[in-house]
């Protein structure tokens, strides 16, 4: 057995026995309109929410905002990209893409976060390596708080999962806010019902 395979075999053999996840209590909700709470929380984190009637309207809005020659990779068939996205492509091949488009599975009103797994991103680097991320989100797919995420089957079944809240930003150098420091420079959530 090659050194790599021997090492991996030892790691697999040393795995601890599976344990049930701890019980997470349900906390009281602050109430109110989930969509309004989500929008306010996302905007506080530097993101933007817009409305769209159709997926073709999203493609037009992207070109209007970022220019006609914008490069787009789309993880959803609803909005066509200028470059194909496949699960077997090298993540680094996305480094020159201007806009990534993805459909969020659900949003969290408490934090303004959108949840993605490997199924939504297709290539996990999509959410970090492109310049701008456009997220299609069905307003009917909002949950109240983070505690609700933990109870969802799709959360438990995902191999990879991430909650994204706003664009990448840092202000740790002389207190100057820099967007896109370690990820996307802008995050736009487009309210668009699934199948619209």
Buried (B, 14 or more C-beta within 10 A) or exposed (E): EEEEEEEEEEEEEEEEEEEEEEEEEEEEBEEEEBBEBBBBBBBEBBBBBBEBEEBEBBBEBBBEBBEEEBBBBBBBEBBEBEEEBEEEBEEEBBEEBBBBBBBBBBBBBBBBBBBBBBBBBBBBBBBBBBBBBBBBBBBEBBBBBBBBBBEBEBBEEBEEBBBBBBBBBEEEEEEEEEBBBEBBBBBBBBBBEEEB
